[in-house]
Every structure is written in C-alpha cells, then in structure tokens.
Amino acid sequence: MALRFATTCLKIIVASLLVGLVLSALNITAEQVLNDVGVTPEKILLWMQSGIKWALPNILLGSIVIVPVWIVIYLFRPPRG
C-alpha cells in the first residue's frame, strides 16, 4: 500500500516536472496562468490559511475520540503470528 502511494506520488512529480518544462519553454509562467484564471498567489495563500484554521480544530477534536478508541482496540486485539 505504501509502495503504491509512493509510486503514484513520484509519477505525479515527474509528470508535473515535464509539463512545467514544456510550459517554461513556451514562456508561460505560473503567475500568467493564475492571472488568466483570476486567482492571485496571495488569494491561494489565504485560502490555505483559512482551510488550516478550519481543519485543525476539527482534527484535534476528532482525535480526542479516535485515539483512545484505537488504543483500546489495539490493546485487546489478539496477537499475530
């Protein structure tokens, strides 16, 4: 499972690099593409910050329930092997 995930991530990185090289050869920048779409890098940063501000408290709240339940299940699971 982890190998499949790592392979997929590597494929995405290589594909992104190749597309970036082609776009760079055509003198197309990320800022030009974002401006054509109507988004600024600052706006993307604000979206990311607001997403983290929303997600972090929910993740912490959920972990208060999930982590103890996982520990109990792990402790009472029959041994393997």
Summary of the structure (lengths in Angstrom):
residues: 81
radius of gyration: 21.2
end to end distance: 20.8
largest distance: 60.5
contacts: 143
relative contact order: 0.05
helix: 84%
strand: 0%
